[in-house]
């Protein structure tokens, strides 16, 4: 069947004429003569409208034609051959997994290079331009200098990128500043006689282990090797690919999340392996000699994975020069990182180069698992000397000052109350975060980037009265039973008091990036009424100094004033048969301000009925102090009270069910015992009857036989 393909233009014309005629007949149907009269009067207007329509159609057709032509030319141009760094593609551009990173366009905004040795090295890379002859020949950078400036311009175009995704890592420096300092330190070490002794692997808290010796005992690093400065500057350029940063410099995506550069050979660390790929997209990289490219790429790709350094078929280092540059780069990076951490000299020893993670964690485990450190020992006088924290459901709140003092004593360190007094605390927070033990998510908001401590308010478990605050407090997740060293905390009962996390305290941070975003997160996660009086206890803002890093909370609140009157509690449901009511003794506060009945443990909670849910006055008065009970706290306290009631009812039901089961078992046992006794008595009666019958039968036999028969049967019996 043939398809009738009519022109679209003619179809439009025919439809337009049809409807024009139809509307004309409707308008002038009663007087057809008026149609001719109307056309005569308005012929000029009709022609003008017709010309306008034709002109508009022509313009539209022309615009569509130009657009189609431009699109076809763009597609054709995209299919033309393209050359990139020696690679020729006959159809279209050279396919790349990632496009080249953008560079700085305006050289007037270039960040200055301030390193003395770097400037001297850069001046040495200027040579005369071979394209010009005579004395007027200008000096230009050689291939090493051009690549160095290409790397630096790339950093300048990404000046907002941080050097580390960890809070406080690399001293919160920008990426370009850290790489500049590492390149400067690498040149300094090389000219000061640094010796290449092989490849080492470093783990957190452990000394470096030699895994690959030099191929030759006479192997040395040439201090004038031009790739030393290039390796130092480009060692972290892969982070420009790993990190995704917003306009304010905050990392919003990290491809190596969870990676730890303090541990060599961590498979989650990617930026060292991505560095050579970034350089390979720079045309200046291909201007280097092949052996220089190979050595530079090999050193950059393995400085966080030294165990993977390539070997030849005889298990020897494939490139001794690359291995030496890599070892120097590792040493320079660690030295700069130590300086950026601003550690005091008393802890900048050989062991602290890797920040004794294992020792700090072991000290923490030893302290928190010691009997009485968490939840106390039940005696207020002893708790004042021992207790440092409480367990509440899914978290454990520990007073930072007490824990820090105990850890310093355990580690044998002595830190002044200056810039470094939170050094152990920050390290511990990092360790707990790495082990997924730090409480960083509150109401769905993740504060892991800030290593938060908190202000934790403690309330009476029945009277909903504020007792005290732990500020600042390190809040730890209740460890799972799979963590062997902290298993005792997992099985520990919860403290009967009610704990409310008020807001984060970031006084341990030297500076806070993007304070506005942090404020939004805090408003989203915490009660706005508490935040009104939060003030500056979060920590210093952008550019804050250690002088602002002060502890805003006192060591402990004053003892809570308690009423001395005797208040007998109402009997509980399961205490109806108790003949005498429980006498209420006014409790005494301990070092935390907790009454004795709270310190006695969870058993004290079941002596009295839990109170009714807390209700607030509708007056809406402003609290006199931050720790007054507000609406949010009341909701949390009510929830805790309801959970306590449910747990108590469950325990009562279980107790009664157990008692009923025990009574049924006792009744069954008594019934079985009675049946056994009855059966025993029946058997004894049967034996008695049988004996009597036997005696009667014997008597009858004796009477029935004569004396002569007895003598015949038994003989003479004297």
Secondary structure, 3 states (H helix, E strand, C coil): CCCCCCCHHHHHHHHHHHHHHHHHHHHHCCCCHHHHHHHHHCHHHHHHHHHHHHHHHHHHHHHHHHHHHHHHHHHHHHCCEEEECCEEECCECCCCCCCCCCCCCCHHHCCCCCCHHHHHHHHHCEEECCCCCCCCCCEEECHHHHHHHHHHHHHHHCCCCECCCCCCHHHHCEHHHHHHHHHHHHHHHHHCCCCCCCEEECCCCCCCEEEECCCCCCCCCCCCCCHHHHHHHHCCCCHHHHEEECCCCCEEEECCCCCCCCCCCCCCCCHHHHHHHHHHCCHHHHHCCHHHHHHHHHHHHHCCCHHHCCECCCCCECCHHHHHHHHHHHHHHHHHHHHHHCCCCCCCCCHHHHCCHHHHHHHHHHHHCCCCCECCCCCHHHHHHHCCEEEECCEEEEEHHHHHHHHHHHHCCCCCCCCCCCHHHHHHHHHHHHCCCECCEECCEECHHHCCEEEEEEECCCCCCEEEEEEEEEEEECCCCCCHHHHHHHHCCCCCCEEEEEEEECCCCCCCCCHHHHHHHHHHHCCHHHHCCCCCCCCCCCCCCHHHCCCCCCCCCCCCCCCCCCCCCCCCHHHCCCCCCCCCCCCCCCCCCCCHHHHCCHHHHHCCCCCCCCCCCCCCCCCCCCCCCCHHHHHHHHHHHHHHHHHHHHHHHHHHHHHHHHHHHHHHHHHHHHHHHHHHHHHHHHHHHHHHHHHHHHHHHHHHCCHHHHHHHHCCCC
